[in-house]
Amino acid sequence: MTRAADWFEAHRERLQAAVEACRTRGYWSPFVESPSRRLWPEGAKQRGAEAFEALLGTRIELGLPGEVGWLGSEVSPFTSEPLGVRYPKVEAHALVDAMGEAWPAWRSATVTERVGVCLEILARLAADTFLHAHATHHTAGQPFLMAFAGSGANSLDRGLEALAMAWQAMAWVPEESTFERSFGRGPQVALHKRYRLVPRGVAVVLACGTYPAWNAWPALFANLATGNPVVLKPHPDTVLPVALGVRTCREVLQQAGFDPNLVTLAVDTWEEPITQQLLAHPLVAIVDFTGGQRFGGWLEANARQLVYTETAGCNAVVLHSAHDLDAVLRAVAHSLCCFSGQMCTTAQNVWMGAEGVRVGDRMVPPDEVMQRLVAAVDAWVAEPEEALAVCGAVHSDATLSAIEEAQAAGEVLRASAPIEGAGSARTATPAVVQLPASARSVYGKEHFGPIGFVMVAASFDEALACATRDAGERGSIASYAYATDGAVIEGIEDAFALAGASVGINLVRQLPINYAAAYSDFHVTGLNPAGTASLADLAFVADRFRVVQSKVEMPPG
């Protein structure tokens, strides 16, 4: 296991910097977010593209236990062409059995060795960022620059963040101690105590279809570092980015002298899901889930395992006042357009009072605010090339159906339409729909996709009350507000805090406004129905292992 320890030393400074970044909560990243040629070795971009092309129409050979065939039906949302990539189909029970056999050596490894392996995996994933970007672009449907940042630096940062928190949580427990005291008038007693960090068992990580790595990598490293084997179960339409990560994990584990079956892949189809079979295995002790509230809620209520979820929310924008209303609406419009609204932090419900929005000494009436919001959306998608770069492709046909349902629910201020000149790509520009404040059955749930609802309440106070009510009762991952008065801002912060929901205020220069920064932003609070897990706090890592102690009385003297 000396190689794992060597990797730890090689990457020690990066880990220490991540720990410090989590403590100070400022900006830091050791990874390269831009594909600019000057930031990468010569030929890196071309090699990444060629590596992706070479995968098309091939089998991803992983040598998994329990293989019984081949699966794969991914279609690029941009070309509408099948990728033709095939993945091992596995028998769930045999897969987890083999992971159980691999577990003892990993469980017995030192924390330094396990963290060293994780740090090396992160470094190799970072080196393959161009390949991962193409894989994400052509499965999830993200614009290429977003895919590059999202499946590269941003997801790696979240993974390193979780790893740093796990390292801290485990370092807090000493390996041994000496306990001395007298009991009554008796002689002093000395006890030698040992504290063992014992992992829970196999973890099943259920990745989402639109942002596969961003949520999967934190769970992967939180589990691996704390001693738990991991089976990654990708979304049936977005397998390739996850499979590439599993391939890297298995290579690094094997080179370190560990059984590669500590990390496996379980691919399934819509017709034959495998998740329930995995969860039925007695060795499965942890579930990490990112996806819709229906299945996430079922897991929270019924799974016997330790469950971490990020599901969904009806994210709100509350408008009170602004110094530059057009800048505010441009930011809100960008959130609706960015990756066609297919982000868990996308703004969905725009709220204002009947008095409108104050700009200087003028109250801008709601009708004008709505007109200017529509104009701001139009501006983002006016040029086809820019529209495609911002909106990307629609991941699923179900999103197109959701847009139609939303437009039928209220007054359409702006109708969604395909992006002109996008060829065979599946695209949709944002729909903006006005609803009455009473239509909670519509806006009081997440509508995944480029869908914005606008509601006018009787007053700003009522608008804020409605937005925070929905955050607390229906869920919110990220909400937003705009105000120029300090007392109003403080009231907004208090209202969202009581709802257990995060809020960003007056975000106009941060584009997209729904960007969440690793090491700084706590993503999801665990205090509302949008999820139980936060990326990444100590609660995300500390319960993945438990402390078992032994104590031996030492002889007198």
C-alpha positions as CSV (number, residue, x, y, z in Angstrom):
1,M,0.0,0.0,0.0
2,T,3.0,2.3,-0.2
3,R,1.8,3.7,-3.5
4,A,-1.3,5.0,-1.8
5,A,0.7,6.7,0.9
6,D,3.0,8.2,-1.7
7,W,0.0,9.7,-3.5
8,F,-1.1,11.2,-0.3
9,E,2.2,12.9,0.1
10,A,2.2,14.0,-3.5
11,H,-1.2,15.7,-3.1
12,R,-1.0,16.7,0.5
13,E,-0.7,20.4,-0.2
14,R,-3.9,20.3,-2.3
15,L,-5.8,18.6,0.5
16,Q,-4.5,21.0,3.1
17,A,-5.5,24.0,0.9
18,A,-9.0,22.5,0.4
19,V,-9.4,22.1,4.2
20,E,-8.4,25.7,4.6
21,A,-10.8,26.8,1.9
22,C,-13.7,25.0,3.6
23,R,-12.8,26.9,6.8
24,T,-12.5,30.4,5.3
25,R,-15.2,30.0,2.7
26,G,-13.6,32.2,0.1
27,Y,-12.8,31.5,-3.5
28,W,-10.3,28.8,-4.3
29,S,-9.9,26.0,-6.9
30,P,-6.9,23.9,-7.9
31,F,-8.6,22.8,-11.1
32,V,-8.7,24.5,-14.5
33,E,-12.3,25.7,-15.4
34,S,-11.5,27.1,-18.9
35,P,-10.6,25.1,-22.0
36,S,-8.3,27.8,-23.2
37,R,-5.3,26.3,-25.0
38,R,-2.9,28.5,-23.0
39,L,-4.0,26.7,-19.8
40,W,-3.5,23.2,-21.0
41,P,-0.7,21.1,-22.5
42,E,-0.4,21.3,-26.2
43,G,-2.8,19.0,-28.0
44,A,-5.0,18.3,-24.9
45,K,-8.2,19.6,-26.5
46,Q,-7.6,17.4,-29.7
47,R,-6.7,14.4,-27.7
48,G,-9.9,14.7,-25.6
49,A,-12.1,15.0,-28.7
50,E,-10.3,12.0,-30.4
51,A,-10.7,9.9,-27.3
52,F,-14.4,10.6,-27.2
53,E,-14.8,9.8,-30.9
54,A,-12.9,6.5,-30.4
55,L,-15.4,5.4,-27.7
56,L,-18.4,5.7,-30.0
57,G,-19.8,2.4,-31.1
58,T,-17.5,0.5,-28.7
59,R,-17.9,-1.5,-25.5
60,I,-16.6,0.0,-22.2
61,E,-14.8,-3.0,-20.8
62,L,-14.6,-2.8,-17.0
63,G,-14.3,-6.5,-15.9
64,L,-17.1,-6.2,-13.4
65,P,-18.3,-9.1,-11.4
66,G,-21.7,-10.6,-12.3
67,E,-21.6,-9.5,-15.9
68,V,-24.5,-11.1,-17.8
69,G,-24.6,-9.0,-21.1
70,W,-24.4,-5.5,-22.5
71,L,-26.6,-2.4,-22.3
72,G,-26.5,1.0,-23.9
73,S,-29.0,3.3,-25.6
74,E,-27.7,6.8,-25.2
75,V,-28.6,9.3,-27.9
76,S,-26.9,12.7,-28.2
77,P,-29.4,15.6,-27.6
78,F,-27.3,17.6,-30.1
79,T,-27.1,15.3,-33.0
80,S,-30.0,13.0,-32.3
81,E,-27.7,10.1,-33.2
82,P,-27.1,7.1,-30.9
83,L,-23.7,7.0,-29.3
84,G,-23.5,3.3,-29.8
85,V,-21.6,2.8,-26.5
86,R,-22.3,-0.5,-24.7
87,Y,-21.8,-1.1,-21.0
88,P,-21.7,-4.3,-18.9
89,K,-25.1,-5.5,-17.7
90,V,-24.6,-6.9,-14.2
91,E,-26.5,-9.1,-11.8
92,A,-27.0,-7.0,-8.7
93,H,-26.5,-9.6,-6.0
94,A,-23.3,-11.0,-7.6
95,L,-22.0,-7.4,-8.0
96,V,-22.5,-6.5,-4.3
97,D,-21.2,-9.9,-3.1
98,A,-17.9,-9.2,-4.9
99,M,-17.8,-5.8,-3.4
100,G,-18.2,-7.3,0.0
101,E,-15.2,-9.6,-0.7
102,A,-13.1,-6.5,-1.7
103,W,-14.1,-4.6,1.4
104,P,-11.9,-5.9,4.3
105,A,-8.6,-4.7,2.9
106,W,-10.1,-1.2,2.2
107,R,-11.7,-1.1,5.6
108,S,-8.4,-2.0,7.2
109,A,-6.4,0.5,5.2
110,T,-5.2,3.7,7.0
111,V,-7.1,6.9,6.5
112,T,-4.0,8.3,4.8
113,E,-4.0,5.5,2.3
114,R,-7.6,5.8,1.4
115,V,-7.5,9.5,1.1
116,G,-4.3,9.2,-1.0
117,V,-6.1,6.9,-3.5
118,C,-9.0,9.4,-3.7
119,L,-6.6,12.3,-4.3
120,E,-5.0,10.4,-7.1
121,I,-8.4,9.6,-8.7
122,L,-9.2,13.3,-8.6
123,A,-6.0,14.2,-10.3
124,R,-6.5,11.7,-13.1
125,L,-10.1,12.8,-13.6
126,A,-8.9,16.4,-14.0
127,A,-6.4,15.3,-16.6
128,D,-9.2,13.8,-18.7
129,T,-11.5,16.9,-18.5
130,F,-11.8,17.4,-22.3
131,L,-12.9,13.8,-22.7
132,H,-15.4,14.1,-19.8
133,A,-16.7,17.4,-21.3
134,H,-17.5,15.7,-24.6
135,A,-19.2,12.8,-22.8
136,T,-21.4,15.1,-20.7
137,H,-22.1,17.4,-23.7
138,H,-23.4,14.5,-25.8
139,T,-25.4,12.7,-23.0
140,A,-26.7,15.4,-20.6
141,G,-27.1,18.0,-23.3
142,Q,-25.1,20.8,-21.6
143,P,-23.5,23.4,-23.8
144,F,-19.9,22.5,-24.3
145,L,-18.4,25.2,-22.1
146,M,-20.8,24.4,-19.3
147,A,-20.0,20.7,-19.7
148,F,-16.3,21.5,-19.6
149,A,-16.6,23.4,-16.3
150,G,-19.4,21.3,-14.9
151,S,-17.9,17.9,-15.5
152,G,-14.4,19.2,-14.9
153,A,-13.4,21.8,-12.4
154,N,-16.8,22.4,-10.7
155,S,-17.5,18.7,-10.0
156,L,-13.9,18.0,-9.1
157,D,-14.1,20.9,-6.6
158,R,-17.2,19.4,-5.0
159,G,-15.5,16.0,-4.9
160,L,-12.4,17.5,-3.2
161,E,-14.5,19.5,-0.9
162,A,-16.3,16.3,0.3
163,L,-12.9,14.6,0.6
164,A,-11.5,17.4,2.7
165,M,-14.5,17.4,5.0
166,A,-14.2,13.6,5.4
167,W,-10.5,13.9,6.2
168,Q,-11.4,16.5,8.9
169,A,-14.2,14.4,10.4
170,M,-11.9,11.4,10.7
171,A,-8.9,13.4,11.9
172,W,-11.1,14.6,14.8
173,V,-11.0,11.1,16.4
174,P,-7.7,10.1,17.9
175,E,-6.4,6.6,17.4
176,E,-5.8,6.1,21.1
177,S,-5.8,7.8,24.5
178,T,-4.9,7.2,28.1
179,F,-7.6,7.8,30.7
180,E,-6.7,8.2,34.3
181,R,-8.8,9.0,37.4
182,S,-9.6,7.9,40.9
183,F,-13.0,6.5,41.8
184,G,-13.9,7.5,45.4
185,R,-11.1,6.6,47.8
186,G,-9.7,3.9,45.6
187,P,-6.4,4.0,43.8
188,Q,-6.0,5.8,40.5
189,V,-7.1,3.7,37.5
190,A,-5.5,4.0,34.1
191,L,-7.2,2.8,31.0
192,H,-5.7,2.5,27.5
193,K,-8.4,3.3,25.0
194,R,-8.4,2.7,21.2
195,Y,-10.8,4.2,18.8
196,R,-11.5,2.5,15.5
197,L,-13.3,4.2,12.6
198,V,-15.7,1.6,11.2
199,P,-17.4,2.2,7.8
200,R,-21.0,1.3,7.4
201,G,-21.0,-0.8,4.2
202,V,-21.6,-0.6,0.5
203,A,-22.9,2.7,-0.8
204,V,-25.2,3.0,-3.8
205,V,-24.8,6.4,-5.6
206,L,-27.7,7.2,-7.9
207,A,-26.6,9.9,-10.4
208,C,-28.9,12.3,-12.2
209,G,-29.2,12.7,-15.9
210,T,-28.4,16.4,-16.4
211,Y,-25.5,16.9,-14.0
212,P,-24.0,13.5,-13.5
213,A,-20.6,14.2,-12.1
214,W,-21.4,17.3,-10.0
215,N,-23.4,15.3,-7.5
216,A,-21.9,11.8,-8.0
217,W,-18.3,12.8,-7.3
218,P,-18.9,14.2,-3.8
219,A,-20.8,11.1,-2.8
220,L,-18.1,8.9,-4.3
221,F,-15.3,10.5,-2.4
222,A,-17.2,10.9,0.9
223,N,-17.9,7.2,0.8
224,L,-14.5,5.9,-0.4
225,A,-12.5,8.0,2.0
226,T,-14.5,6.8,5.0
227,G,-14.0,3.2,4.0
228,N,-17.2,2.3,2.1
229,P,-17.2,0.5,-1.3
230,V,-19.3,2.4,-4.0
231,V,-21.5,1.2,-6.8
232,L,-22.4,4.0,-9.1
233,K,-25.8,3.7,-10.8
234,P,-26.1,6.3,-13.6
235,H,-29.2,7.7,-15.2
236,P,-30.0,5.4,-18.2
237,D,-29.7,8.3,-20.7
238,T,-26.4,9.6,-19.2
239,V,-24.1,6.7,-18.6
240,L,-20.8,7.6,-20.3
241,P,-19.6,10.3,-17.9
242,V,-20.1,8.1,-14.9
243,A,-18.7,5.0,-16.6
244,L,-15.5,6.9,-17.4
245,G,-15.2,7.9,-13.8
246,V,-15.6,4.3,-12.7
247,R,-12.9,3.2,-15.1
248,T,-10.5,5.6,-13.6
249,C,-11.3,4.6,-10.1
250,R,-10.8,0.9,-10.8
251,E,-7.4,1.6,-12.5
252,V,-6.1,3.6,-9.5
253,L,-7.4,1.2,-7.0
254,Q,-5.7,-1.7,-8.8
255,Q,-2.4,0.2,-9.1
256,A,-2.5,0.9,-5.3
257,G,-2.9,-2.8,-4.6
258,F,-6.6,-2.9,-3.8
259,D,-9.4,-4.9,-5.3
260,P,-10.9,-2.7,-8.1
261,N,-14.3,-4.0,-7.2
262,L,-14.4,-1.4,-4.4
263,V,-15.9,0.8,-7.1
264,T,-18.4,-0.7,-9.6
265,L,-21.0,0.4,-12.2
266,A,-24.6,-0.8,-12.4
267,V,-26.2,0.3,-15.7
268,D,-29.9,-0.3,-16.2
269,T,-32.8,0.7,-18.5
270,W,-36.1,2.4,-18.0
271,E,-37.8,-1.0,-18.6
272,E,-35.6,-3.0,-16.3
273,P,-34.4,-0.8,-13.4
274,I,-31.8,-2.2,-11.0
275,T,-31.9,0.2,-8.0
276,Q,-34.4,-1.9,-6.0
277,Q,-32.3,-5.0,-6.5
278,L,-29.2,-3.2,-5.2
279,L,-31.0,-1.9,-2.2
280,A,-32.3,-5.3,-1.3
281,H,-28.7,-6.6,-0.7
282,P,-27.9,-6.7,3.1
283,L,-24.4,-5.2,2.5
284,V,-25.8,-2.0,1.1
285,A,-25.8,0.5,3.9
286,I,-25.8,3.9,2.3
287,V,-27.8,5.5,-0.5
288,D,-26.9,8.8,-2.2
289,F,-29.6,10.0,-4.6
290,T,-30.0,13.0,-6.9
291,G,-33.2,13.3,-8.9
292,G,-36.9,13.8,-8.7
293,Q,-38.9,14.2,-5.5
294,R,-41.1,11.2,-6.1
295,F,-38.4,8.6,-5.8
296,G,-36.3,10.7,-3.5
297,G,-39.2,11.0,-1.1
298,W,-39.8,7.2,-1.3
299,L,-36.2,6.6,-0.4
300,E,-36.4,9.0,2.5
301,A,-39.5,7.3,3.8
302,N,-38.8,3.6,3.1
303,A,-35.2,2.8,2.6
304,R,-33.6,1.0,5.5
305,Q,-30.2,2.5,4.6
306,L,-28.7,5.8,5.6
307,V,-30.1,8.1,2.9
308,Y,-28.7,11.3,1.5
309,T,-30.9,13.1,-1.1
310,E,-30.9,16.1,-3.3
311,T,-34.3,16.2,-5.1
312,A,-36.1,19.3,-6.3
313,G,-37.6,22.6,-5.3
314,C,-39.7,25.5,-6.6
315,N,-37.0,28.1,-6.5
316,A,-38.3,31.7,-6.2
317,V,-37.2,35.2,-7.2
318,V,-38.7,37.9,-5.0
319,L,-38.6,41.5,-6.5
320,H,-38.9,44.5,-4.1
321,S,-36.6,47.2,-5.5
322,A,-33.5,47.7,-7.7
323,H,-31.0,50.3,-8.7
324,D,-30.9,48.9,-12.2
325,L,-34.1,46.8,-13.0
326,D,-32.8,45.8,-16.5
327,A,-29.7,44.3,-14.9
328,V,-31.8,42.4,-12.5
329,L,-34.2,41.0,-15.1
330,R,-31.2,40.2,-17.4
331,A,-29.8,38.0,-14.6
332,V,-33.2,36.4,-13.9
333,A,-33.7,35.8,-17.7
334,H,-30.2,34.2,-17.9
335,S,-31.2,31.8,-15.1
336,L,-34.2,30.7,-17.1
337,C,-32.1,30.3,-20.3
338,C,-29.0,28.7,-18.8
339,F,-28.9,25.0,-19.8
340,S,-32.6,25.4,-20.7
341,G,-33.6,25.7,-17.0
342,Q,-32.3,22.2,-16.3
343,M,-30.4,23.0,-13.2
344,C,-31.5,22.4,-9.6
345,T,-30.7,26.1,-8.8
346,T,-32.7,27.5,-11.7
347,A,-35.1,30.4,-10.8
348,Q,-38.7,29.3,-11.5
349,N,-41.2,31.5,-9.6
350,V,-40.9,35.2,-10.0
351,W,-42.9,37.1,-7.3
352,M,-43.7,40.8,-6.8
353,G,-46.3,42.8,-5.1
354,A,-49.2,44.6,-6.8
355,E,-47.4,47.9,-6.2
356,G,-44.6,46.8,-8.5
357,V,-40.9,47.2,-8.2
358,R,-39.3,50.4,-6.9
359,V,-36.5,51.8,-9.0
360,G,-35.2,55.1,-7.5
361,D,-38.3,57.2,-6.8
362,R,-40.5,55.4,-9.3
363,M,-42.6,52.3,-8.9
364,V,-42.5,50.2,-12.0
365,P,-45.9,48.5,-12.4
366,P,-46.0,44.7,-12.6
367,D,-47.1,44.7,-16.3
368,E,-44.0,46.7,-17.3
369,V,-41.8,44.4,-15.2
370,M,-43.2,41.4,-17.0
371,Q,-42.7,43.0,-20.4
372,R,-39.1,43.8,-19.6
373,L,-38.5,40.3,-18.3
374,V,-39.8,38.9,-21.6
375,A,-37.5,41.3,-23.5
376,A,-34.6,40.2,-21.4
377,V,-35.2,36.5,-22.3
378,D,-35.6,37.5,-25.9
379,A,-32.2,39.2,-25.8
380,W,-30.4,36.1,-24.6
381,V,-31.8,33.9,-27.4
382,A,-31.9,36.5,-30.2
383,E,-28.8,35.1,-31.9
384,P,-29.0,31.4,-32.7
385,E,-25.4,30.7,-32.0
386,E,-25.4,32.5,-28.6
387,A,-28.8,30.9,-27.8
388,L,-27.4,27.4,-28.3
389,A,-24.3,28.3,-26.3
390,V,-26.4,29.4,-23.4
391,C,-29.4,27.1,-23.5
392,G,-27.7,23.9,-24.8
393,A,-30.0,21.0,-25.6
394,V,-33.1,19.7,-23.8
395,H,-32.1,16.4,-22.1
396,S,-35.5,14.6,-22.3
397,D,-38.7,14.7,-24.3
398,A,-40.5,14.8,-21.0
399,T,-39.2,18.4,-20.6
400,L,-40.9,19.4,-23.8
401,S,-44.2,17.9,-22.5
402,A,-43.7,19.9,-19.2
403,I,-43.4,23.1,-21.2
404,E,-46.7,22.5,-23.0
405,E,-48.4,21.8,-19.7
406,A,-47.0,24.9,-18.1
407,Q,-48.1,27.1,-21.0
408,A,-51.6,25.6,-20.8
409,A,-51.8,26.5,-17.1
410,G,-51.9,30.3,-17.4
411,E,-51.4,33.4,-19.5
412,V,-48.5,32.9,-21.8
413,L,-46.3,36.0,-21.8
414,R,-43.6,34.4,-23.9
415,A,-44.1,31.1,-25.7
416,S,-41.3,28.5,-25.8
417,A,-39.9,27.7,-29.2
418,P,-37.0,25.7,-30.7
419,I,-33.8,27.6,-31.3
420,E,-33.5,28.6,-34.9
421,G,-30.7,27.0,-36.8
422,A,-30.0,24.4,-34.1
423,G,-30.3,21.6,-36.7
424,S,-31.2,18.2,-35.2
425,A,-30.6,19.3,-31.6
426,R,-33.6,19.1,-29.2
427,T,-33.9,22.7,-28.0
428,A,-36.4,25.0,-26.3
429,T,-36.2,28.6,-25.3
430,P,-37.9,29.7,-22.0
431,A,-41.7,29.9,-21.6
432,V,-42.8,32.8,-19.4
433,V,-46.3,32.3,-17.9
434,Q,-48.3,34.5,-15.6
435,L,-50.3,32.8,-12.9
436,P,-52.6,34.1,-10.2
437,A,-51.1,33.9,-6.7
438,S,-53.8,31.3,-5.9
439,A,-52.5,28.8,-8.4
440,R,-50.2,27.0,-6.0
441,S,-51.1,23.7,-7.4
442,V,-49.1,24.7,-10.5
443,Y,-46.2,26.9,-9.2
444,G,-45.9,25.0,-5.9
445,K,-43.7,22.3,-7.4
446,E,-40.7,22.1,-9.6
447,H,-41.2,22.2,-13.4
448,F,-37.9,20.9,-14.7
449,G,-36.9,22.9,-17.8
450,P,-37.0,26.4,-19.3
451,I,-40.2,27.5,-17.5
452,G,-40.8,30.7,-15.6
453,F,-43.9,31.6,-13.7
454,V,-44.7,35.2,-12.7
455,M,-47.1,35.9,-9.8
456,V,-48.3,39.2,-8.5
457,A,-49.3,39.1,-4.8
458,A,-51.4,41.8,-3.0
459,S,-48.2,43.3,-1.6
460,F,-44.5,42.6,-1.4
461,D,-44.9,41.2,2.1
462,E,-47.4,38.7,0.8
463,A,-45.1,37.8,-2.1
464,L,-42.3,37.1,0.3
465,A,-44.6,35.1,2.5
466,C,-45.7,33.0,-0.5
467,A,-42.2,32.4,-1.7
468,T,-40.8,31.3,1.7
469,R,-43.9,29.2,2.4
470,D,-43.3,27.2,-0.7
471,A,-39.6,27.0,0.1
472,G,-40.3,25.5,3.5
473,E,-43.2,23.3,2.6
474,R,-42.5,22.2,-1.0
475,G,-38.7,22.7,-1.2
476,S,-36.1,25.1,-2.5
477,I,-32.5,24.6,-3.3
478,A,-31.7,28.2,-4.3
479,S,-33.9,31.3,-4.2
480,Y,-33.2,34.9,-5.0
481,A,-34.3,38.3,-4.0
482,Y,-33.7,41.9,-5.1
483,A,-34.0,44.9,-2.7
484,T,-32.1,48.1,-2.1
485,D,-33.2,48.8,1.5
486,G,-31.1,47.3,4.2
487,A,-34.1,46.6,6.5
488,V,-35.9,44.9,3.7
489,I,-32.9,42.8,2.9
490,E,-32.5,41.7,6.5
491,G,-36.2,40.7,6.6
492,I,-35.7,38.7,3.4
493,E,-32.8,36.8,4.9
494,D,-34.7,36.1,8.1
495,A,-37.8,34.9,6.2
496,F,-35.8,32.4,4.1
497,A,-33.7,31.3,7.0
498,L,-36.9,30.4,9.0
499,A,-38.0,28.4,5.9
500,G,-34.7,26.5,6.0
501,A,-33.8,27.8,2.5
502,S,-30.7,29.5,1.0
503,V,-31.2,32.9,-0.7
504,G,-29.0,35.0,-3.0
505,I,-29.7,38.7,-2.9
506,N,-29.0,41.3,-5.6
507,L,-27.0,39.0,-7.8
508,V,-26.6,40.8,-11.1
509,R,-22.9,40.5,-12.0
510,Q,-22.8,36.8,-11.1
511,L,-23.9,34.9,-14.3
512,P,-25.5,32.6,-14.0
513,I,-27.1,33.7,-10.7
514,N,-27.6,30.0,-10.0
515,Y,-23.9,29.2,-9.7
516,A,-22.9,27.4,-6.5
517,A,-19.3,27.6,-5.5
518,A,-17.5,24.6,-3.8
519,Y,-15.7,25.3,-0.5
520,S,-17.9,28.4,-0.1
521,D,-21.6,27.7,-0.8
522,F,-23.5,25.1,1.2
523,H,-25.6,23.5,-1.5
524,V,-29.0,22.4,-0.1
525,T,-29.7,22.9,3.6
526,G,-31.4,19.6,4.6
527,L,-34.1,21.7,6.3
528,N,-36.8,21.7,3.6
529,P,-38.2,19.0,1.2
530,A,-35.6,19.7,-1.5
531,G,-33.1,17.3,0.1
532,T,-31.6,15.9,3.2
533,A,-27.9,16.4,2.3
534,S,-25.7,19.4,2.0
535,L,-22.7,19.6,-0.3
536,A,-20.6,19.6,1.7
537,D,-20.8,19.9,5.5
538,L,-19.7,17.6,8.2
539,A,-23.1,16.0,8.3
540,F,-22.5,14.8,4.7
541,V,-19.5,12.7,5.8
542,A,-19.5,12.1,9.5
543,D,-22.2,9.5,9.7
544,R,-20.7,7.3,6.9
545,F,-18.5,5.8,9.6
546,R,-18.9,5.1,13.3
547,V,-16.4,5.0,16.1
548,V,-16.0,1.7,17.9
549,Q,-13.8,1.8,21.0
550,S,-11.9,-0.7,23.2
551,K,-10.4,0.0,26.6
552,V,-7.9,-2.0,28.6
553,E,-7.1,-1.4,32.2
554,M,-3.4,-0.9,32.6
555,P,-1.6,-2.6,35.6
556,P,-0.6,-0.3,38.5
557,G,2.7,1.5,38.2
